[in-house]
Amino acid sequence: MAKKSLKKLAAEYHLEEYDEEMQKAILLQLKRRAGRRKLITLLCTVLAIGSLGYFTGYYYLADRSGNQFEELSELKDKEPVNRRQTAKAAKEEEVPEILDEYKNLYIKNRSIIGWLKIDDTNINYPVMQSKDSEYYLTHNFNQEYDRNGSIFMDPACDVLKPSTNLILYGHHMRSGNMFGDLDKYESREYMEEHATIEFDTLYEKGTWKVMYVFRDKLRQDTEITFKYYQFIEANSAEEFASNMNAMAQMSFYDTGVKASYGDQLLTLSTCDSREEDGRFVVVAKRVE
């Protein structure tokens, strides 16, 4: 604190009324108080800059992801650039021929397994699948780090077999990206307006109708109860019916859509902040 400032403070607080020792003590306290104010101001400024940086980065990444998915969607609609390359890859892996609209995407990243779209929503994304169940939690289609992650299929699911239930996971992003708007299905009216889901694998197109919508949570391995995220195969009609009953009981409403043993299901799962390890789940039945 400058001498001039000290003189001003001495005049402001009428320090001349006190003895010399008291004046020194008062000035010391005033200097300390001024120092604390400067420190608090500095900390608030740093916090404000940090917060601004965080939100700027968050929405920059969200916008970048949106642009990337637009590019991927355009790539999906383009004529395949190398039919021989995808045909050779399919032959080497002993899988069916890849649909033309996904050949360019497959050439770019062989981890793609399909495409998910729900009209009039933000959901219009490639679906990835990796043996590492956590990789696409933090990586995008271009295999870059991305806090939005990607929509990805449970590693245990098999689109060729196919599995009874194909489970897709995605982050619940505040921006609405990925499965950020999935919990809107809690509204029956919203569900009725968005009851149809398009999910194509690389090898065939598919149309699905929403059947169940519910909240659940991750449970202890020792807990004996229905765990939707473990329902991938139904080995008998009884097992299938038991799982259907469990989900019907949890569902917010009856959609009128029913499934029988042999039908194929699609499950969309995202985090739900209402409770620890909470999940919001939409289950659909394949109709085409």
C-alpha positions as CSV (number, residue, x, y, z in Angstrom):
1,M,0.0,0.0,0.0
2,A,1.5,3.4,-1.1
3,K,2.4,6.1,1.4
4,K,-0.1,8.4,-0.2
5,S,-2.8,5.8,0.4
6,L,-1.7,5.4,4.0
7,K,-2.1,9.2,4.5
8,K,-5.6,9.0,3.0
9,L,-6.6,6.2,5.3
10,A,-5.2,8.0,8.3
11,A,-7.3,11.0,7.5
12,E,-10.4,8.9,6.7
13,Y,-10.3,7.0,9.9
14,H,-9.1,10.1,12.0
15,L,-6.0,8.2,13.2
16,E,-4.6,11.4,14.7
17,E,-6.9,10.8,17.6
18,Y,-5.0,7.7,18.6
19,D,-1.5,7.3,19.9
20,E,1.3,6.2,17.6
21,E,1.2,2.5,18.6
22,M,-2.6,2.3,18.0
23,Q,-2.2,4.1,14.6
24,K,0.3,1.4,13.5
25,A,-2.0,-1.4,14.7
26,I,-5.0,0.1,12.8
27,L,-3.0,0.7,9.7
28,L,-1.7,-2.9,9.8
29,Q,-5.3,-4.3,10.0
30,L,-6.4,-2.0,7.1
31,K,-3.5,-3.2,5.0
32,R,-4.4,-6.8,5.7
33,R,-8.1,-6.2,4.9
34,A,-7.1,-4.6,1.6
35,G,-4.9,-7.5,0.8
36,R,-7.7,-10.0,1.4
37,R,-10.0,-8.0,-0.9
38,K,-7.4,-8.1,-3.6
39,L,-7.0,-11.9,-3.2
40,I,-10.7,-12.5,-3.2
41,T,-11.1,-10.3,-6.3
42,L,-8.3,-12.2,-8.0
43,L,-9.8,-15.6,-7.1
44,C,-13.2,-14.5,-8.4
45,T,-11.7,-13.3,-11.6
46,V,-9.8,-16.6,-12.1
47,L,-13.0,-18.6,-11.3
48,A,-15.0,-16.5,-13.7
49,I,-12.4,-17.0,-16.5
50,G,-12.2,-20.7,-15.7
51,S,-16.0,-21.1,-15.8
52,L,-16.2,-19.1,-19.0
53,G,-13.5,-21.3,-20.5
54,Y,-15.3,-24.5,-19.4
55,F,-18.6,-23.5,-20.9
56,T,-17.0,-22.2,-24.0
57,G,-15.1,-25.5,-24.4
58,Y,-18.3,-27.5,-23.7
59,Y,-20.4,-25.8,-26.3
60,Y,-17.5,-25.7,-28.8
61,L,-17.2,-29.5,-28.5
62,A,-20.9,-29.9,-28.8
63,D,-21.0,-27.7,-31.9
64,R,-18.0,-29.5,-33.3
65,S,-19.7,-32.9,-32.7
66,G,-22.8,-31.6,-34.4
67,N,-20.8,-30.5,-37.5
68,Q,-19.0,-33.9,-37.6
69,F,-22.3,-35.8,-37.5
70,E,-23.7,-33.7,-40.3
71,E,-20.6,-34.6,-42.4
72,L,-21.0,-38.3,-41.5
73,S,-24.7,-38.1,-42.5
74,E,-23.7,-36.6,-45.8
75,L,-21.0,-39.3,-46.3
76,K,-23.7,-42.0,-45.6
77,D,-25.8,-40.6,-48.5
78,K,-22.9,-40.6,-51.0
79,E,-22.1,-43.2,-53.6
80,P,-19.6,-45.7,-52.2
81,V,-16.1,-44.7,-53.2
82,N,-14.6,-48.2,-53.2
83,R,-17.1,-51.1,-53.4
84,R,-14.3,-53.6,-53.8
85,Q,-12.6,-52.6,-50.6
86,T,-15.7,-53.1,-48.5
87,A,-16.6,-56.3,-50.3
88,K,-13.1,-57.7,-49.7
89,A,-13.4,-56.7,-46.0
90,A,-16.7,-58.4,-45.7
91,K,-15.4,-61.5,-47.3
92,E,-12.4,-61.6,-45.0
93,E,-14.6,-61.3,-42.0
94,E,-17.2,-63.7,-43.4
95,V,-20.1,-61.3,-43.0
96,P,-22.9,-60.3,-45.3
97,E,-22.5,-57.6,-47.9
98,I,-22.6,-54.1,-46.3
99,L,-25.4,-51.8,-47.4
100,D,-24.2,-49.3,-49.9
101,E,-25.1,-46.3,-47.7
102,Y,-22.7,-47.5,-45.0
103,K,-19.7,-48.5,-47.1
104,N,-18.0,-45.1,-47.0
105,L,-18.4,-44.9,-43.3
106,Y,-17.2,-48.5,-42.8
107,I,-14.0,-47.7,-44.8
108,K,-13.4,-44.7,-42.5
109,N,-13.9,-46.6,-39.3
110,R,-14.6,-50.4,-39.1
111,S,-16.0,-50.0,-35.6
112,I,-19.3,-48.7,-37.0
113,I,-22.1,-51.2,-36.6
114,G,-25.1,-49.2,-37.7
115,W,-27.0,-46.0,-37.7
116,L,-29.7,-44.7,-35.2
117,K,-32.3,-42.1,-36.1
118,I,-35.5,-40.8,-34.5
119,D,-37.3,-38.2,-36.6
120,D,-37.7,-34.7,-35.2
121,T,-35.1,-35.3,-32.5
122,N,-31.3,-34.8,-32.2
123,I,-30.8,-38.5,-32.5
124,N,-29.3,-39.2,-35.9
125,Y,-26.0,-40.9,-35.2
126,P,-23.7,-43.7,-36.3
127,V,-23.6,-46.5,-33.8
128,M,-20.2,-47.9,-32.8
129,Q,-19.2,-51.2,-31.2
130,S,-15.9,-52.1,-29.6
131,K,-14.5,-54.9,-27.5
132,D,-13.5,-52.1,-25.0
133,S,-16.9,-51.2,-23.4
134,E,-15.6,-47.8,-22.3
135,Y,-13.7,-46.6,-25.4
136,Y,-16.7,-44.8,-27.1
137,L,-17.7,-43.2,-23.8
138,T,-15.0,-40.6,-24.5
139,H,-14.3,-41.0,-28.3
140,N,-16.1,-39.9,-31.4
141,F,-16.4,-41.6,-34.8
142,N,-13.0,-40.2,-35.8
143,Q,-11.5,-41.8,-32.7
144,E,-10.7,-38.4,-31.2
145,Y,-11.2,-37.6,-27.6
146,D,-14.7,-36.1,-27.2
147,R,-16.6,-35.7,-23.9
148,N,-19.8,-36.3,-25.9
149,G,-18.6,-39.8,-26.7
150,S,-20.6,-41.8,-29.3
151,I,-23.7,-44.0,-29.3
152,F,-22.4,-47.5,-29.0
153,M,-23.6,-51.0,-28.7
154,D,-23.0,-53.4,-25.8
155,P,-19.9,-55.5,-26.8
156,A,-21.9,-58.7,-25.9
157,C,-24.6,-57.9,-28.6
158,D,-24.4,-59.6,-32.0
159,V,-26.2,-58.0,-35.0
160,L,-25.5,-61.1,-37.2
161,K,-26.8,-63.8,-34.9
162,P,-28.8,-61.7,-34.0
163,S,-29.1,-61.1,-30.3
164,T,-32.6,-61.0,-28.8
165,N,-31.9,-57.5,-27.4
166,L,-29.5,-55.0,-28.9
167,I,-28.5,-52.5,-26.2
168,L,-27.3,-49.0,-27.2
169,Y,-25.7,-46.6,-24.8
170,G,-25.2,-42.9,-25.0
171,H,-24.4,-40.0,-22.7
172,H,-27.1,-37.8,-21.3
173,M,-25.6,-34.5,-22.5
174,R,-27.1,-31.2,-21.3
175,S,-26.7,-29.8,-24.8
176,G,-29.2,-32.4,-26.0
177,N,-26.5,-34.3,-27.9
178,M,-26.3,-38.1,-27.9
179,F,-29.2,-39.3,-25.6
180,G,-29.6,-35.9,-23.9
181,D,-33.3,-35.7,-24.9
182,L,-34.1,-39.4,-24.3
183,D,-35.8,-38.7,-21.0
184,K,-38.5,-36.7,-22.9
185,Y,-40.0,-40.2,-23.5
186,E,-41.3,-40.0,-19.9
187,S,-44.1,-38.0,-21.5
188,R,-46.6,-40.3,-23.2
189,E,-47.5,-37.5,-25.6
190,Y,-43.9,-37.2,-26.6
191,M,-43.6,-41.0,-27.0
192,E,-46.7,-41.1,-29.3
193,E,-45.1,-38.4,-31.5
194,H,-41.8,-40.2,-31.6
195,A,-42.9,-43.8,-31.3
196,T,-40.9,-45.0,-34.4
197,I,-37.2,-45.6,-34.2
198,E,-35.0,-46.3,-37.2
199,F,-32.0,-48.5,-36.5
200,D,-30.1,-50.0,-39.3
201,T,-27.2,-52.4,-38.9
202,L,-24.5,-52.3,-41.6
203,Y,-26.3,-55.2,-43.2
204,E,-30.0,-54.5,-43.1
205,K,-32.5,-51.7,-42.4
206,G,-34.8,-51.8,-39.4
207,T,-37.9,-50.1,-38.0
208,W,-38.8,-50.3,-34.4
209,K,-41.7,-49.3,-32.2
210,V,-41.4,-48.0,-28.6
211,M,-42.7,-50.6,-26.2
212,Y,-41.5,-49.7,-22.7
213,V,-40.1,-46.6,-21.0
214,F,-38.8,-46.7,-17.5
215,R,-36.2,-45.6,-15.0
216,D,-33.8,-48.1,-13.3
217,K,-30.3,-48.2,-11.9
218,L,-27.2,-50.3,-11.9
219,R,-27.4,-52.9,-9.3
220,Q,-25.1,-55.0,-7.2
221,D,-24.0,-58.3,-8.8
222,T,-25.2,-60.1,-5.8
223,E,-28.7,-58.5,-6.0
224,I,-31.2,-61.0,-7.4
225,T,-33.5,-59.0,-9.6
226,F,-34.1,-58.2,-13.2
227,K,-31.2,-56.2,-14.7
228,Y,-32.2,-54.8,-18.1
229,Y,-28.6,-54.3,-19.1
230,Q,-27.9,-58.0,-18.8
231,F,-30.9,-59.0,-20.9
232,I,-29.2,-59.7,-24.2
233,E,-30.3,-63.2,-25.0
234,A,-33.5,-65.1,-24.1
235,N,-32.9,-68.8,-24.2
236,S,-36.5,-69.8,-23.8
237,A,-40.1,-68.5,-24.1
238,E,-40.4,-68.5,-20.3
239,E,-37.2,-66.4,-19.9
240,F,-38.4,-63.9,-22.5
241,A,-41.9,-63.6,-21.0
242,S,-40.3,-63.1,-17.5
243,N,-38.2,-60.2,-18.8
244,M,-41.1,-58.7,-20.6
245,N,-43.2,-58.7,-17.5
246,A,-40.4,-57.1,-15.5
247,M,-40.1,-54.2,-17.9
248,A,-43.9,-53.8,-18.3
249,Q,-44.1,-53.4,-14.5
250,M,-41.5,-50.7,-14.5
251,S,-42.8,-48.9,-17.6
252,F,-44.4,-45.4,-17.1
253,Y,-47.3,-46.4,-19.4
254,D,-48.7,-49.1,-21.6
255,T,-47.8,-48.3,-25.3
256,G,-50.0,-51.2,-26.5
257,V,-46.9,-52.7,-28.3
258,K,-46.5,-56.4,-27.3
259,A,-43.6,-58.8,-28.1
260,S,-43.4,-62.6,-28.3
261,Y,-40.5,-65.0,-28.0
262,G,-38.6,-64.7,-31.3
263,D,-39.1,-61.0,-31.7
264,Q,-36.1,-58.7,-31.7
265,L,-35.7,-55.8,-29.2
266,L,-33.7,-52.6,-29.2
267,T,-32.9,-50.9,-25.9
268,L,-31.6,-47.3,-25.6
269,S,-30.0,-46.5,-22.3
270,T,-28.6,-43.3,-20.8
271,C,-27.7,-41.9,-17.4
272,D,-30.3,-40.5,-15.1
273,S,-29.2,-38.0,-12.4
274,R,-32.2,-38.5,-10.2
275,E,-30.4,-41.2,-8.2
276,E,-26.9,-42.6,-7.9
277,D,-26.2,-44.9,-10.9
278,G,-29.6,-44.1,-12.3
279,R,-30.5,-45.0,-15.8
280,F,-33.3,-43.9,-18.2
281,V,-34.3,-46.6,-20.6
282,V,-36.4,-46.9,-23.8
283,V,-37.2,-50.4,-25.2
284,A,-38.5,-50.9,-28.7
285,K,-39.7,-53.9,-30.8
286,R,-38.6,-54.5,-34.3
287,V,-41.6,-54.3,-36.7
288,E,-39.8,-54.2,-40.1
